[in-house]
Amino acid sequence: MIFSSKYINLFVVVLVLVSLLGPFESVSTEKISRRDRNDSPFKEMCKGFKFDNKFTEVRNGEIVEVKWSKGESKMDRIANCEMFGEGNKKFWKQLWTGDLKFDNSKVLTSKIKFEVPKRIKLPTFILLRTWGVSDKGPQCTIVTKKFRIVP
């Protein structure tokens, strides 16, 4: 009985795959629980990092000075500012990206143009999110309370 080369190739592939599983027999598996953002090390890394603005209403297309406080956090810099729709918490757009460094300052500011995507009907409610970055550990994200953007 003659085997076709297709079956021989399949057999060789299966044999190779099975032999590759051998080294993984001794690997132990352990469930690592998701780290809650309220655990102590994370709290210390992000402690006091926040938006200082108390936005209530902004005009679409307006340039606004956004202000961040470092607080007692370990954040070294601000990486970006993003816009989200309030109702569905859906990412709409990145308003600003950069690398603002806290250096010796506890407060940073940047002028940012607030402009919703053209498909969005105004007025509407939005949220802003910012990433704080540290070379010493995790990044921190902060989100504003919802506020209104009008035509």
Backbone as a printed PyTorch tensor [residue, N CA C, xyz], in Angstrom:
tensor([[[  0.8440,  -1.1760,   0.0000],
         [  0.0000,   0.0000,   0.0000],
         [  0.8870,   1.2350,   0.0000]],

        [[  0.5840,   2.1500,  -0.8630],
         [  1.4010,   3.3540,  -1.0080],
         [  0.6290,   4.5360,  -0.4300]],

        [[  1.3100,   5.3070,   0.4290],
         [  0.7020,   6.5100,   1.0100],
         [  1.0390,   7.7120,   0.1390]],

        [[  0.0970,   8.6200,   0.0280],
         [  0.3790,   9.8180,  -0.7690],
         [  1.2620,  10.7670,   0.0380]],

        [[  1.9810,  11.6000,  -0.6560],
         [  2.8900,  12.5370,   0.0180],
         [  2.1220,  13.5220,   0.8970]],

        [[  0.8610,  13.7780,   0.5660],
         [  0.0350,  14.6870,   1.3750],
         [ -0.1270,  14.1290,   2.7910]],

        [[ -0.3910,  12.8240,   2.9090],
         [ -0.5780,  12.2150,   4.2240],
         [  0.7380,  12.0960,   4.9790]],

        [[  1.7970,  11.8590,   4.2580],
         [  3.1110,  11.7840,   4.9030],
         [  3.4860,  13.1590,   5.4560]],

        [[  3.2470,  14.2160,   4.7000],
         [  3.5340,  15.5780,   5.1700],
         [  2.6990,  15.9170,   6.3980]],

        [[  1.4330,  15.5470,   6.3820],
         [  0.5560,  15.7960,   7.5300],
         [  1.0660,  15.0640,   8.7630]],

        [[  1.4760,  13.7940,   8.5900],
         [  2.0010,  13.0090,   9.6940],
         [  3.2560,  13.6630,  10.2760]],

        [[  4.1390,  14.1400,   9.4270],
         [  5.3810,  14.7800,   9.8800],
         [  5.0700,  16.0640,  10.6500]],

        [[  4.1290,  16.8550,  10.1610],
         [  3.7570,  18.0980,  10.8480],
         [  3.1900,  17.7930,  12.2240]],

        [[  2.2920,  16.8120,  12.3150],
         [  1.7030,  16.4320,  13.6090],
         [  2.7910,  15.9290,  14.5420]],

        [[  3.6910,  15.1240,  14.0490],
         [  4.7850,  14.5920,  14.8600],
         [  5.6590,  15.7190,  15.4100]],

        [[  5.9750,  16.6900,  14.5830],
         [  6.7890,  17.8310,  15.0210],
         [  6.0500,  18.6340,  16.0870]],

        [[  4.7710,  18.9000,  15.8730],
         [  3.9950,  19.6660,  16.8530],
         [  3.9120,  18.9490,  18.1920]],

        [[  3.6850,  17.6520,  18.1710],
         [  3.6160,  16.8780,  19.4180],
         [  4.9620,  16.9050,  20.1280]],

        [[  6.0450,  16.8060,  19.3840],
         [  7.3640,  16.8280,  20.0270],
         [  7.6740,  18.1960,  20.6360]],

        [[  7.0950,  19.2530,  20.0750],
         [  7.3120,  20.5890,  20.6350],
         [  6.5830,  20.7890,  21.9540]],

        [[  5.5560,  20.0050,  22.2100],
         [  4.8070,  20.1350,  23.4590],
         [  5.5840,  19.6130,  24.6570]],

        [[  6.5510,  18.7530,  24.4320],
         [  7.3220,  18.1490,  25.5130],
         [  7.9090,  19.1360,  26.4990]],

        [[  8.6040,  20.1800,  26.0510],
         [  9.2170,  21.1210,  26.9980],
         [  8.2040,  21.8470,  27.8840]],

        [[  6.9410,  21.9070,  27.4820],
         [  5.9560,  22.6500,  28.2550],
         [  5.2910,  21.8180,  29.3430]],

        [[  5.6120,  20.5150,  29.4080],
         [  5.0120,  19.6690,  30.4320],
         [  5.3880,  20.1290,  31.8280]],

        [[  6.5890,  20.6480,  31.9880],
         [  7.0610,  21.0230,  33.3190],
         [  6.7110,  22.4610,  33.6990]],

        [[  6.0500,  23.1890,  32.8130],
         [  5.6750,  24.5650,  33.1160],
         [  4.4600,  24.5500,  34.0260]],

        [[  4.5760,  25.1980,  35.1710],
         [  3.4300,  25.2410,  36.0750],
         [  2.5230,  26.3950,  35.6800]],

        [[  1.2560,  26.1820,  35.8440],
         [  0.2990,  27.2450,  35.5460],
         [ -0.2870,  27.7400,  36.8460]],

        [[ -0.4200,  29.0330,  36.9270],
         [ -0.9550,  29.6450,  38.1340],
         [ -1.7990,  30.8290,  37.7170]],

        [[ -2.9720,  30.9140,  38.2900],
         [ -3.8490,  32.0310,  37.9670],
         [ -3.3130,  33.2830,  38.6590]],

        [[ -3.1630,  34.3340,  37.8830],
         [ -2.7480,  35.6180,  38.4430],
         [ -3.9600,  36.5190,  38.3750]],

        [[ -4.4480,  36.9250,  39.5150],
         [ -5.6610,  37.7360,  39.5260],
         [ -5.3830,  39.1190,  38.9580]],

        [[ -6.4150,  39.6810,  38.3400],
         [ -6.3150,  41.0250,  37.7690],
         [ -6.0540,  42.0120,  38.8920]],

        [[ -5.0970,  42.8680,  38.6630],
         [ -4.7730,  43.8240,  39.7040],
         [ -5.7980,  44.9500,  39.7000]],

        [[ -6.4070,  45.1520,  40.8400],
         [ -7.4040,  46.2090,  40.9750],
         [ -6.6890,  47.5470,  41.0480]],

        [[ -7.2560,  48.5480,  40.4050],
         [ -6.6250,  49.8720,  40.3870],
         [ -6.6400,  50.5360,  41.7660]],

        [[ -7.3250,  49.9560,  42.7010],
         [ -7.3510,  50.5540,  44.0320],
         [ -6.3560,  49.8930,  44.9750]],

        [[ -5.4970,  49.0060,  44.4440],
         [ -4.5380,  48.3880,  45.3470],
         [ -3.4880,  49.4270,  45.7590]],

        [[ -2.8220,  49.1730,  46.8340],
         [ -1.9360,  50.1460,  47.4530],
         [ -0.8130,  50.6670,  46.5460]],

        [[ -0.0400,  49.8100,  45.8690],
         [  1.0380,  50.3480,  45.0280],
         [  0.5150,  51.2570,  43.9180]],

        [[ -0.6070,  50.8880,  43.3150],
         [ -1.1570,  51.7150,  42.2410],
         [ -1.6360,  53.0450,  42.7910]],

        [[ -2.2940,  53.0110,  43.9420],
         [ -2.7690,  54.2560,  44.5630],
         [ -1.6140,  55.2130,  44.7970]],

        [[ -0.5100,  54.6960,  45.2710],
         [  0.6480,  55.5430,  45.5530],
         [  1.2500,  56.1180,  44.2720]],

        [[  1.2840,  55.3270,  43.2130],
         [  1.8390,  55.8100,  41.9400],
         [  1.0180,  56.9680,  41.3810]],

        [[ -0.2970,  56.9190,  41.5540],
         [ -1.1940,  57.8850,  40.9080],
         [ -1.7930,  58.9090,  41.8760]],

        [[ -1.3950,  58.8730,  43.1150],
         [ -1.9910,  59.7070,  44.1580],
         [ -1.9560,  61.2000,  43.8060]],

        [[ -3.1400,  61.7800,  43.6540],
         [ -3.2490,  63.2140,  43.4160],
         [ -3.1440,  63.6540,  41.9630]],

        [[ -2.8380,  62.7380,  41.0550],
         [ -2.7530,  63.0840,  39.6340],
         [ -4.1640,  63.3450,  39.1260]],

        [[ -4.4070,  64.5650,  38.5810],
         [ -5.7820,  64.9150,  38.2060],
         [ -5.8260,  66.0700,  37.2140]],

        [[ -7.0150,  66.2250,  36.6100],
         [ -7.3250,  67.4260,  35.8380],
         [ -7.6670,  68.5120,  36.8460]],

        [[ -7.1740,  69.7200,  36.6500],
         [ -7.5440,  70.8290,  37.5330],
         [ -8.7450,  71.5970,  37.0160]],

        [[ -9.0750,  71.4450,  35.7360],
         [-10.2110,  72.1690,  35.1660],
         [-11.5250,  71.5910,  35.6780]],

        [[-12.4730,  72.4580,  35.8850],
         [-13.8420,  72.0520,  36.2290],
         [-14.7230,  72.4690,  35.0580]],

        [[-14.5920,  71.7650,  33.9440],
         [-15.3510,  72.1180,  32.7480],
         [-16.8430,  71.9340,  32.9850]],

        [[-17.6430,  72.8690,  32.4880],
         [-19.0980,  72.7040,  32.4790],
         [-19.6170,  72.7940,  31.0580]],

        [[-19.0880,  73.7740,  30.2850],
         [-19.5110,  73.9320,  28.9010],
         [-18.3760,  74.5460,  28.0850]],

        [[-18.1570,  73.9970,  26.8910],
         [-17.1170,  74.4780,  25.9810],
         [-17.7190,  74.5450,  24.5830]],

        [[-17.3290,  75.5520,  23.8330],
         [-17.7910,  75.6750,  22.4350],
         [-16.9480,  74.7730,  21.5330]],

        [[-17.6060,  74.1240,  20.5930],
         [-16.8990,  73.2980,  19.6270],
         [-15.9290,  74.1740,  18.8290]],

        [[-14.6790,  73.7560,  18.7360],
         [-13.6490,  74.5190,  18.0330],
         [-12.8940,  75.4850,  18.9240]],

        [[-13.3380,  75.6500,  20.1660],
         [-12.6820,  76.5760,  21.0990],
         [-11.3330,  76.0120,  21.5500]],

        [[-10.3660,  76.9070,  21.7140],
         [ -9.0650,  76.5190,  22.2600],
         [ -9.0960,  76.8130,  23.7520]],

        [[ -8.8740,  75.7740,  24.5350],
         [ -9.0080,  75.8590,  25.9890],
         [ -7.6810,  75.4730,  26.6360]],

        [[ -7.3280,  76.1800,  27.7020],
         [ -6.1330,  75.8100,  28.4530],
         [ -6.4990,  74.6890,  29.4290]],

        [[ -5.9350,  73.5230,  29.1880],
         [ -6.1730,  72.3660,  30.0560],
         [ -5.0440,  72.3200,  31.0780]],

        [[ -5.4080,  72.0090,  32.3190],
         [ -4.4510,  72.0630,  33.4210],
         [ -4.4630,  70.7320,  34.1780]],

        [[ -3.2660,  70.1960,  34.4330],
         [ -3.1210,  68.9540,  35.1760],
         [ -2.2780,  69.2000,  36.4210]],

        [[ -2.6060,  68.5020,  37.5020],
         [ -1.7970,  68.5360,  38.7230],
         [ -1.1270,  67.1900,  38.9270]],

        [[  0.1200,  67.2370,  39.3290],
         [  0.8760,  66.0190,  39.6120],
         [  0.4780,  65.4270,  40.9560]],

        [[  0.1320,  66.2890,  41.9020],
         [ -0.1700,  65.8160,  43.2480],
         [  1.0500,  65.1390,  43.8460]],

        [[  0.8330,  64.0470,  44.5610],
         [  1.9350,  63.2770,  45.1460],
         [  2.2880,  62.0720,  44.2790]],

        [[  1.7520,  62.0500,  43.0670],
         [  1.9730,  60.9050,  42.1780],
         [  3.4320,  60.8220,  41.7370]],

        [[  3.7620,  59.7140,  41.1320],
         [  5.1090,  59.4920,  40.5960],
         [  5.1710,  59.7970,  39.0960]],

        [[  4.1410,  60.4450,  38.5680],
         [  4.0990,  60.7370,  37.1360],
         [  5.1810,  61.7550,  36.7650]],

        [[  5.8720,  61.4760,  35.6610],
         [  6.9310,  62.3590,  35.1720],
         [  6.4330,  63.2890,  34.0740]],

        [[  5.4310,  62.8060,  33.3200],
         [  4.9770,  63.5890,  32.1670],
         [  3.5500,  63.2130,  31.7630]],

        [[  2.9940,  64.0730,  30.9210],
         [  1.6650,  63.8650,  30.3480],
         [  1.8680,  63.4670,  28.8920]],

        [[  1.1750,  62.4260,  28.4550],
         [  1.3840,  61.9130,  27.0970],
         [  0.3300,  62.3590,  26.0960]],

        [[ -0.9210,  62.5490,  26.5450],
         [ -1.9600,  62.9040,  25.5780],
         [ -3.2360,  63.3630,  26.2680]],

        [[ -4.2030,  63.7650,  25.4540],
         [ -5.5390,  64.1150,  25.9330],
         [ -6.5220,  63.6180,  24.8740]],

        [[ -7.4670,  62.7850,  25.2910],
         [ -8.4070,  62.1510,  24.3720],
         [ -9.8380,  62.5470,  24.6960]],

        [[-10.6970,  62.5070,  23.6780],
         [-12.1090,  62.8600,  23.8310],
         [-12.9730,  61.6070,  23.6820]],

        [[-13.9270,  61.4690,  24.6030],
         [-14.8670,  60.3510,  24.5850],
         [-16.2870,  60.8740,  24.6140]],

        [[-17.1980,  60.1490,  23.9670],
         [-18.6150,  60.4600,  24.0690],
         [-19.1270,  59.9970,  25.4200]],

        [[-19.9330,  60.8080,  26.0850],
         [-20.3880,  60.4860,  27.4380],
         [-21.3800,  59.3390,  27.4480]],

        [[-22.3220,  59.3310,  26.5200],
         [-23.3810,  58.3260,  26.5490],
         [-22.8810,  56.9060,  26.4250]],

        [[-22.0040,  56.6660,  25.4700],
         [-21.5100,  55.3100,  25.2440],
         [-20.0510,  55.1450,  25.6490]],

        [[-19.4700,  56.1720,  26.1920],
         [-18.0640,  56.1780,  26.6260],
         [-17.1390,  55.7280,  25.4890]],

        [[-17.5340,  56.0320,  24.2710],
         [-16.7850,  55.6110,  23.0900],
         [-15.7080,  56.6390,  22.7400]],

        [[-14.5250,  56.1360,  22.4220],
         [-13.4210,  57.0020,  22.0130],
         [-13.8070,  57.7300,  20.7320]],

        [[-13.6560,  59.0690,  20.7440],
         [-13.9680,  59.8660,  19.5610],
         [-12.7120,  60.3100,  18.8360]],

        [[-11.7750,  60.8710,  19.5800],
         [-10.5570,  61.3420,  18.9110],
         [ -9.4960,  61.7390,  19.9230]],

        [[ -8.2810,  61.8000,  19.4440],
         [ -7.1770,  62.3020,  20.2500],
         [ -7.0830,  63.7990,  19.9910]],

        [[ -7.1930,  64.5840,  21.0500],
         [ -7.1460,  66.0410,  20.9140],
         [ -5.7160,  66.5670,  20.8980]],

        [[ -4.8650,  65.9000,  21.6370],
         [ -3.4890,  66.3760,  21.7760],
         [ -2.6040,  65.1860,  22.1200]],

        [[ -1.4100,  65.1860,  21.5800],
         [ -0.4090,  64.1950,  21.9630],
         [  0.9320,  64.9120,  22.0540]],

        [[  1.7330,  64.4990,  22.9990],
         [  3.0100,  65.1760,  23.1910],
         [  3.7780,  64.5570,  24.3330]],

        [[  4.5720,  65.3660,  24.9750],
         [  5.3960,  64.8940,  26.0770],
         [  5.6700,  66.0730,  27.0060]],

        [[  4.6480,  66.4790,  27.7620],
         [  4.8250,  67.5680,  28.7260],
         [  5.4700,  67.0000,  29.9780]],

        [[  6.5940,  67.5740,  30.3910],
         [  7.3190,  67.0590,  31.5560],
         [  7.0350,  67.9040,  32.7880]],

        [[  6.7800,  67.2130,  33.8980],
         [  6.5490,  67.9240,  35.1520],
         [  7.8320,  68.5720,  35.6680]],

        [[  8.9910,  67.9490,  35.4530],
         [ 10.2580,  68.4440,  35.9820],
         [ 10.0690,  68.8550,  37.4400]],

        [[ 10.3110,  70.1240,  37.7790],
         [ 10.1500,  70.5740,  39.1670],
         [  8.7710,  71.1460,  39.4360]],

        [[  7.9550,  71.2100,  38.4230],
         [  6.6230,  71.7910,  38.5560],
         [  5.6160,  70.7350,  39.0050]],

        [[  4.6160,  71.1600,  39.7430],
         [  3.5310,  70.2630,  40.1590],
         [  2.3070,  70.4410,  39.2780]],

        [[  2.3440,  71.4430,  38.3730],
         [  1.1990,  71.7500,  37.5120],
         [  1.6820,  71.9370,  36.0730]],

        [[  0.9330,  71.3860,  35.1290],
         [  1.2200,  71.5740,  33.7050],
         [ -0.0190,  72.0990,  32.9990]],

        [[  0.1910,  72.8770,  31.9460],
         [ -0.9280,  73.3650,  31.1400],
         [ -0.5990,  73.1910,  29.6640]],

        [[ -1.6520,  73.0710,  28.8770],
         [ -1.5020,  73.0220,  27.4280],
         [ -2.7720,  73.5690,  26.8020]],

        [[ -2.6230,  74.3440,  25.7450],
         [ -3.7900,  74.8630,  25.0210],
         [ -4.2130,  73.8070,  24.0070]],

        [[ -5.4740,  73.3910,  24.1130],
         [ -5.9930,  72.3030,  23.2880],
         [ -7.2830,  72.7440,  22.6110]],

        [[ -7.3860,  72.4420,  21.3360],
         [ -8.6010,  72.7600,  20.5840],
         [ -9.6150,  71.6330,  20.7860]],

        [[-10.7800,  72.0030,  21.3190],
         [-11.8570,  71.0440,  21.5420],
         [-12.7390,  71.0210,  20.3030]],

        [[-12.6380,  69.9550,  19.5490],
         [-13.4270,  69.8520,  18.3240],
         [-13.9100,  68.4160,  18.1800]],

        [[-15.2390,  68.2490,  18.1950],
         [-15.8010,  66.9050,  18.0650],
         [-15.7600,  66.4790,  16.6000]],

        [[-15.7670,  65.1790,  16.3350],
         [-15.8400,  64.7100,  14.9460],
         [-17.1080,  65.2320,  14.2650]],

        [[-17.0450,  65.4360,  12.9760],
         [-18.1550,  66.0290,  12.2130],
         [-19.4460,  65.2220,  12.3100]],

        [[-19.3680,  63.9260,  12.5120],
         [-20.5660,  63.0770,  12.5600],
         [-21.3920,  63.2730,  13.8380]],

        [[-20.8350,  63.9600,  14.8320],
         [-21.4900,  64.1220,  16.1310],
         [-22.4180,  65.3260,  16.1080]],

        [[-23.6550,  65.1220,  16.5760],
         [-24.6250,  66.2230,  16.6580],
         [-24.4160,  66.9780,  17.9650]],

        [[-24.4260,  68.2850,  17.8570],
         [-24.2350,  69.1520,  19.0270],
         [-25.5540,  69.7980,  19.4040]],

        [[-25.7490,  70.1200,  20.6670],
         [-24.8430,  69.9280,  21.8040],
         [-24.8110,  68.4630,  22.2400]],

        [[-23.7290,  68.1150,  22.9150],
         [-23.5780,  66.7670,  23.4500],
         [-22.6550,  66.8220,  24.6680]],

        [[-22.5870,  65.7260,  25.3820],
         [-21.7070,  65.6390,  26.5460],
         [-20.4850,  64.7990,  26.2070]],

        [[-19.3360,  65.2280,  26.7180],
         [-18.0800,  64.5160,  26.4760],
         [-17.3150,  64.3250,  27.7780]],

        [[-16.3000,  63.4910,  27.6980],
         [-15.3270,  63.2710,  28.7730],
         [-13.9390,  63.4180,  28.1620]],

        [[-12.9810,  63.8100,  28.9610],
         [-11.5810,  63.8190,  28.5270],
         [-10.8200,  62.7790,  29.3310]],

        [[ -9.8440,  62.1420,  28.6820],
         [ -8.9740,  61.1980,  29.3830],
         [ -7.5370,  61.5620,  29.0660]],

        [[ -6.6790,  61.4490,  30.0600],
         [ -5.2520,  61.7300,  29.9050],
         [ -4.4420,  60.5840,  30.4780]],

        [[ -3.2960,  60.3390,  29.8370],
         [ -2.3410,  59.3440,  30.3230],
         [ -1.1760,  60.0620,  30.9900]],

        [[ -0.9230,  59.6990,  32.2320],
         [  0.2770,  60.1370,  32.9180],
         [  1.3040,  59.0280,  32.7970]],

        [[  2.5560,  59.3890,  32.5600],
         [  3.5940,  58.3970,  32.3080],
         [  4.7060,  58.5530,  33.3380]],

        [[  5.2170,  57.4180,  33.7990],
         [  6.3270,  57.4130,  34.7400],
         [  7.3430,  56.3730,  34.3060]],

        [[  8.6030,  56.7040,  34.4330],
         [  9.6510,  55.7260,  34.1460],
         [  9.8100,  54.7470,  35.3060]],

        [[  9.1580,  55.0230,  36.4210],
         [  9.3090,  54.2150,  37.6260],
         [  8.2560,  53.1220,  37.7650]],

        [[  7.2820,  53.0900,  36.8770],
         [  6.2350,  52.0900,  37.0540],
         [  5.0840,  52.2690,  36.0970]],

        [[  3.8800,  51.9210,  36.5620],
         [  2.7260,  51.9250,  35.6570],
         [  2.3170,  53.3290,  35.2290]],

        [[  1.5540,  53.3650,  34.1650],
         [  0.9770,  54.6250,  33.7180],
         [ -0.3280,  54.8380,  34.4660]],

        [[ -0.7320,  56.0860,  34.5850],
         [ -1.9970,  56.4070,  35.2390],
         [ -2.9060,  57.0970,  34.2330]],

        [[ -4.1690,  56.7490,  34.2690],
         [ -5.1420,  57.4540,  33.4390],
         [ -6.1080,  58.1870,  34.3510]],

        [[ -6.5060,  59.3680,  33.9070],
         [ -7.5050,  60.1380,  34.6410],
         [ -8.5760,  60.5740,  33.6520]],

        [[ -9.7840,  60.7360,  34.1550],
         [-10.9220,  61.1070,  33.3180],
         [-11.6550,  62.2580,  33.9900]],

        [[-12.0950,  63.2280,  33.1730],
         [-12.8800,  64.3410,  33.7110],
         [-14.2970,  63.8650,  33.9940]],

        [[-15.0390,  64.6830,  34.7070],
         [-16.4830,  64.4800,  34.7900],
         [-17.0520,  64.9120,  33.4490]],

        [[-18.2460,  64.4600,  33.1480],
         [-18.8340,  64.8340,  31.8600],
         [-19.0910,  66.3360,  31.8230]],

        [[-18.9610,  66.9010,  30.6270],
         [-19.3030,  68.3040,  30.4250],
         [-19.8520,  68.4690,  29.0220]],

        [[-20.4760,  69.5900,  28.8130],
         [-21.2170,  69.8330,  27.5770],
         [-20.3560,  70.5630,  26.5520]],

        [[-20.4740,  70.1470,  25.2910],
         [-19.8350,  70.8640,  24.1970],
         [-20.9570,  71.3260,  23.2660]],

        [[-20.9240,  72.6190,  22.9500],
         [-22.0170,  73.2490,  22.1990],
         [-21.5020,  73.7910,  20.8680]],

        [[-22.4450,  74.0360,  19.9070],
         [-22.0110,  74.5630,  18.6010],
         [-21.4050,  75.9570,  18.7060]]])
